[in-house]
Amino acid sequence: LSHPPTGVSRSGRADSPTGTQKSDYHTYDYPPIDHALTPDEMEELRRYSTRAEITPTRFSNEYNWGDFKGNPRKWMERYFDAFLHVANWGTHWFMLRLPRKLLDWREVSEYLLEDGIEGWQTPEYVVLSFTSETEEPDWEQGSGWLSSLVGVRAGLMRGDHRSLYLGWLAEAAAGRLEDDFREPPVPPGLAELDAAHRSLADFLRISVDLIAAAAETSAPLQSIDIGPAEVARWVAEQSGAEKDAWLNSLILNDRAYSLAALRQRIERELNPATGAGAGSGERRTVAELQECANALRGERKAKEAAERAAKEAREAAEAAKRRQAYLASLRGREKELWHQVDNLAGLRNAAAYKEAVERLLDLRDLAMEAGSDEDFMERLQGFRLEHGSKSALMRRLDEARLTG
């Protein structure tokens, strides 16, 4: 996986330099993060699209017809630090580019596969690719995803491998790994995903139950508050020669990630996002993860059903209490209510018929409470005989089971 893969994606649409097939909707969004595009780079990119939005901080285009002429993988190597592609045929594709100085390739490569989560190195960068496909896509727009996902990059720069594990887990969720395939190292914090990693899990269509199953052997995040005092203390502990080397590097190196590399070292030592891996040290198989996820799903469904039943019971009890109070306010007014029903029936319109049925239901419940339901049924029968020619009224009475 040291070189970018090319060819055809699982959707059957080309993701090589030949571009994608025509579709109803797909969007491409590239932001440079560590640097702005130069005028020359913007001019080069304009040759690929006359309609794209191209600024020093973004290349973006939506297609309702036509083909994308660029090569997303090559563009990531040359121009951009992030990439998003969403298509209405079910493709979700997200890529990140990070300086090699900020990632340990040996650790990263443990999570990579030939499909789904991929990665490769250039002389200066590591590029990571996350994809998800579905055969039953919902219509969706690409806007909103990128801003919620780019925080994953900062996590990777701190040594946070949760995004890598989620990329692997997405392939297990999609059924594209053998049952006996063993998981990579389980990073800390799977049980406490932040907003960016939750968005990535949603983007990759990973169920909450499978994440919960994976998190059972995930250690808590080890974190402390890092403030000026902590940084000052850390700097004071370093040698003078090392401090001189940092200062020279920051002054002479115009790469934006020189300062990021220093910050990464400080943060990783003061606030490590990596710690103990899987709690038992045992790598679980895909089958074991799925079995655990199924069990958790059953428990979650049972809990939700119990909560739903309890809520419905509470609502039913509250409704019954309100009904009793309402009927108490009507008690002794039965004669008046029957008079209202007769008047409403004579109006011959839908609204009046609806109200007449409601009053008859009130009279029925009052009669049942008083033990005079036979008298009510006898009078209801007389009412039906008197107004039997009014078919719309009779239909409403039948629907309310006021049949006499």
C-alpha positions in Angstrom: 0.0 0.0 0.0 2.9 2.3 -0.6 1.5 3.6 -3.8 -2.0 5.0 -4.7 -4.3 2.3 -6.0 -6.1 3.0 -9.3 -8.9 1.3 -11.2 -12.6 0.9 -10.6 -14.4 1.4 -7.3 -17.0 -1.0 -5.9 -19.7 1.1 -7.5 -18.4 0.2 -10.9 -17.5 3.9 -11.6 -14.0 4.7 -12.6 -11.9 6.5 -10.0 -8.8 6.5 -12.1 -7.6 9.6 -14.2 -10.4 8.8 -16.7 -12.9 10.3 -14.3 -16.3 9.2 -13.1 -19.4 8.1 -15.0 -22.3 10.5 -15.4 -24.8 10.5 -12.5 -27.7 12.5 -11.2 -25.7 14.2 -8.5 -22.1 14.1 -7.2 -19.9 16.6 -5.5 -16.2 17.2 -5.1 -14.7 19.3 -2.3 -11.0 20.0 -1.7 -9.6 22.4 0.9 -5.9 23.1 1.4 -5.4 23.3 5.2 -1.7 23.9 5.8 -1.3 26.3 2.9 -3.2 28.4 0.4 -3.3 27.6 -3.3 -1.0 29.8 -5.3 -2.2 31.7 -8.4 -0.3 29.2 -10.6 -2.0 26.2 -8.9 -5.4 27.8 -9.2 -4.8 28.3 -12.9 -3.7 24.7 -13.3 -6.9 23.5 -11.6 -9.1 25.8 -13.7 -8.1 23.8 -16.8 -10.0 20.8 -15.3 -13.3 22.7 -14.7 -14.8 26.0 -16.0 -17.6 25.8 -13.4 -15.8 24.9 -10.2 -15.5 27.3 -7.3 -11.7 27.8 -7.0 -10.2 30.1 -4.4 -6.9 30.0 -2.5 -8.7 27.9 0.2 -11.0 25.7 -1.8 -11.8 23.8 -4.9 -15.5 22.7 -5.1 -17.8 21.5 -7.8 -21.2 19.9 -8.0 -22.3 17.8 -11.0 -25.8 17.1 -12.1 -24.4 15.8 -15.4 -21.0 15.4 -16.9 -17.7 13.9 -15.7 -15.0 15.0 -13.3 -11.8 15.4 -15.3 -9.3 15.4 -12.5 -7.6 12.5 -10.6 -8.6 12.9 -6.9 -5.6 10.8 -5.7 -3.0 12.7 -7.6 -4.6 16.0 -6.7 -4.2 15.1 -3.0 -0.6 14.3 -3.5 0.0 17.7 -5.2 -2.4 20.3 -4.0 -4.8 19.5 -1.1 -4.9 18.3 2.5 -8.5 17.0 2.5 -11.0 15.7 0.0 -14.7 14.8 0.0 -16.8 13.1 -2.6 -20.5 12.3 -2.2 -22.6 10.8 -5.0 -26.2 9.8 -5.1 -25.3 6.2 -6.3 -24.1 5.6 -2.7 -20.5 6.6 -2.7 -18.9 8.3 0.3 -15.2 9.0 -0.2 -13.0 11.0 2.2 -9.2 11.6 2.0 -6.7 13.3 4.2 -3.1 14.3 3.6 -0.6 14.6 6.4 3.1 15.3 6.6 5.1 12.1 7.0 6.9 13.7 10.0 3.6 13.7 11.9 2.7 10.0 11.4 4.4 6.8 12.1 3.8 4.7 9.0 4.5 1.5 10.8 1.6 2.2 13.1 -0.7 3.5 10.4 -0.2 0.5 8.1 -1.6 -1.9 10.6 -5.1 -0.5 9.9 -4.9 -0.4 6.1 -6.7 -2.7 3.6 -6.7 -3.1 -0.1 -10.1 -1.5 -0.2 -12.2 0.8 2.1 -9.4 2.3 4.1 -6.2 2.7 2.0 -3.0 4.7 2.4 0.2 5.5 0.6 3.3 7.6 1.0 4.9 10.3 -1.2 8.3 11.7 -0.4 6.7 14.3 1.8 3.2 13.1 2.7 1.0 10.3 3.9 -2.4 10.1 2.1 -5.3 8.2 3.7 -8.5 7.3 1.9 -11.8 6.3 3.6 -14.7 5.0 1.5 -18.1 3.6 2.0 -20.6 2.2 -0.5 -24.2 1.2 -0.2 -26.6 -0.4 -2.7 -29.6 1.5 -1.2 -28.5 5.1 -1.1 -30.7 8.0 0.1 -30.6 11.2 -1.9 -28.2 13.5 0.0 -26.2 16.6 -0.6 -22.4 16.7 0.0 -22.5 20.1 1.9 -21.9 19.9 5.6 -19.9 16.7 5.7 -16.4 18.2 5.1 -16.6 20.7 7.9 -17.6 18.0 10.4 -14.9 15.6 9.3 -11.7 17.7 9.0 -11.2 17.5 12.8 -10.2 13.9 12.3 -6.9 15.2 10.7 -6.0 17.1 13.9 -6.6 13.9 15.9 -4.3 11.9 13.6 -1.6 14.6 14.1 -1.9 14.0 17.9 -1.4 10.3 17.5 -5.1 9.5 17.8 -5.8 6.3 15.8 -9.6 6.1 16.3 -10.2 7.2 12.7 -8.0 4.5 11.3 -9.8 1.8 13.4 -13.2 3.2 12.3 -12.0 3.0 8.6 -11.2 -0.7 9.2 -14.4 -1.3 11.1 -16.4 0.1 8.2 -15.2 -2.7 6.0 -16.1 -5.3 8.6 -19.6 -3.7 8.9 -20.0 -3.9 5.2 -19.3 -7.6 5.2 -16.2 -7.3 3.0 -13.8 -9.1 5.5 -13.6 -12.8 6.2 -15.1 -14.0 9.5 -11.7 -15.0 10.8 -10.0 -11.7 9.9 -8.5 -10.2 13.1 -8.9 -6.6 14.1 -5.9 -4.2 14.2 -4.9 -2.6 17.5 -7.8 -1.1 19.3 -7.1 2.6 20.1 -8.3 4.3 23.3 -11.4 6.4 23.3 -13.7 4.3 21.1 -16.4 4.6 23.8 -16.1 8.4 23.9 -16.0 9.6 20.3 -15.8 13.3 19.8 -17.9 15.1 17.2 -15.4 14.6 14.3 -15.1 10.9 14.9 -18.9 10.5 15.4 -19.3 12.2 12.0 -16.8 9.8 10.4 -18.6 6.8 11.8 -21.9 8.1 10.3 -20.2 8.9 7.0 -18.8 5.4 6.9 -22.2 3.9 7.9 -21.0 2.0 10.9 -23.7 1.0 13.4 -23.7 2.2 17.0 -23.8 -1.4 18.1 -20.7 -2.5 16.2 -18.8 0.6 17.6 -20.0 -0.4 21.1 -18.8 -3.9 20.5 -15.4 -2.7 19.4 -15.2 -0.3 22.3 -15.5 -3.1 24.9 -11.7 -3.5 24.8 -10.9 0.2 24.2 -9.1 2.0 27.1 -10.3 5.4 28.2 -8.5 8.4 26.7 -5.6 9.6 28.8 -5.9 13.4 29.0 -4.7 16.3 31.1 -5.4 20.0 30.8 -2.5 21.6 28.8 -2.0 25.2 29.6 0.8 27.8 29.5 2.3 26.5 32.8 2.4 22.9 31.5 4.1 24.0 28.3 6.6 26.2 30.1 7.5 23.3 32.4 7.9 20.9 29.4 10.2 23.4 27.5 12.3 24.0 30.6 13.0 20.3 30.8 14.6 20.2 27.3 18.2 20.7 26.6 19.6 24.0 25.2 20.9 22.3 22.1 17.5 20.9 21.3 15.8 24.3 21.8 18.4 25.9 19.4 17.6 23.2 16.8 13.8 23.9 17.1 14.3 27.6 16.7 16.6 27.2 13.7 14.0 24.9 12.1 11.1 27.3 12.7 13.1 30.2 11.2 14.6 28.5 8.2 11.9 26.0 7.3 8.9 27.7 5.6 6.8 24.5 5.8 3.7 25.1 7.9 4.0 21.7 9.6 7.3 22.5 11.3 5.5 24.3 14.1 2.8 21.6 13.9 5.4 18.9 14.4 6.7 20.6 17.6 3.2 21.1 18.9 2.5 17.5 18.2 5.5 16.3 20.2 4.5 18.6 23.2 0.9 17.5 23.1 1.6 13.8 22.6 3.9 13.8 25.6 1.6 15.9 27.8 -1.7 14.6 26.6 -1.3 11.3 24.9 -4.2 10.1 22.8 -2.6 6.7 22.6 -2.1 4.4 25.5 -2.9 0.8 26.3 -4.5 -0.9 23.3 -7.0 -3.7 23.6 -7.7 -4.4 27.2 -7.0 -8.1 27.0 -4.3 -7.9 24.4 -6.3 -10.4 22.3 -7.2 -9.4 18.7 -10.8 -10.3 18.1 -12.1 -11.7 14.8 -14.7 -10.1 12.6 -17.1 -12.8 13.6 -16.6 -12.2 17.3 -17.1 -8.5 16.8 -20.3 -9.1 14.8 -21.6 -11.6 17.4 -21.0 -9.1 20.2 -22.7 -6.3 18.2 -25.7 -8.5 17.6 -26.0 -9.2 21.3 -25.7 -5.5 22.1 -28.3 -4.7 19.4 -30.7 -7.1 21.0 -30.1 -5.6 24.4 -30.5 -2.0 23.0 -33.7 -3.0 21.2 -35.2 -4.6 24.3 -34.3 -1.5 26.4 -35.8 0.8 23.8 -39.0 -1.3 23.7 -39.3 -1.3 27.5 -38.8 2.5 27.6 -41.3 2.9 24.8 -43.9 0.7 26.5 -43.3 2.6 29.8 -43.7 5.9 28.0 -46.9 4.7 26.3 -48.3 3.5 29.7 -47.6 6.8 31.3 -49.2 8.7 28.5 -52.2 6.4 28.6 -52.6 6.9 32.3 -52.3 10.7 31.9 -54.9 10.6 29.1 -57.3 8.5 31.2 -56.9 10.9 34.1 -57.6 13.9 31.8 -60.6 12.0 30.4 -62.0 11.3 33.9 -61.7 15.0 34.8 -63.4 16.0 31.6 -66.3 13.6 32.1 -66.7 14.8 35.7 -67.2 18.3 34.3 -70.1 17.0 32.1 -71.9 14.9 34.7 -75.5 16.2 35.3 -75.6 17.8 31.9 -76.7 14.8 29.9 -80.0 16.3 28.8 -78.2 19.4 27.5 -75.7 17.2 25.6 -78.5 15.2 23.9 -80.1 18.5 22.8 -76.7 19.6 21.3 -76.4 16.3 19.4 -79.9 16.8 17.8 -79.1 20.4 16.8 -75.7 19.4 15.3 -77.3 16.6 13.3 -79.7 19.1 11.8 -76.9 21.3 10.5 -76.0 18.7 7.8 -72.3 19.4 7.5 -69.1 17.5 8.2 -67.9 19.6 11.1 -71.2 19.4 12.8 -71.4 15.6 12.3 -67.9 15.3 13.8 -68.8 17.2 16.9 -72.1 15.3 17.2 -70.2 12.0 17.3 -67.8 13.4 20.0 -70.8 14.4 22.2 -72.3 11.0 21.7 -69.1 9.3 22.8 -69.1 11.6 25.9 -72.7 10.5 26.6 -71.8 6.8 26.2 -68.9 7.0 28.7 -71.1 9.0 31.2 -73.8 6.3 30.9 -71.3 3.5 31.4 -69.9 5.2 34.6 -73.5 5.6 35.9 -74.5 2.0 34.9 -77.2 3.3 32.6 -75.7 2.1 29.3 -78.9 0.3 28.3 -80.8 3.6 28.4 -78.1 5.2 26.3 -78.2 2.4 23.7 -81.9 2.6 23.5 -81.8 6.4 22.9 -78.9 6.0 20.4 -81.1 3.5 18.4 -83.9 6.1 18.3 -81.4 8.8 17.1 -80.2 6.5 14.3 -83.7 5.8 13.2 -84.5 9.5 13.2 -81.5 10.5 11.1 -81.0 7.3 9.1 -81.3 9.1 5.8 -78.1 11.1 6.5 -75.6 8.7 5.1 -72.5 10.7 6.1 -73.6 10.9 9.7 -74.4 7.2 9.8 -70.9 6.4 8.4 -69.3 8.5 11.1 -71.4 6.7 13.8 -70.4 3.3 12.4 -66.7 4.3 12.4 -67.1 5.3 16.1 -68.9 2.0 16.8 -72.0 3.8 17.9 -74.2 1.2 16.3 -77.1 1.1 18.7 
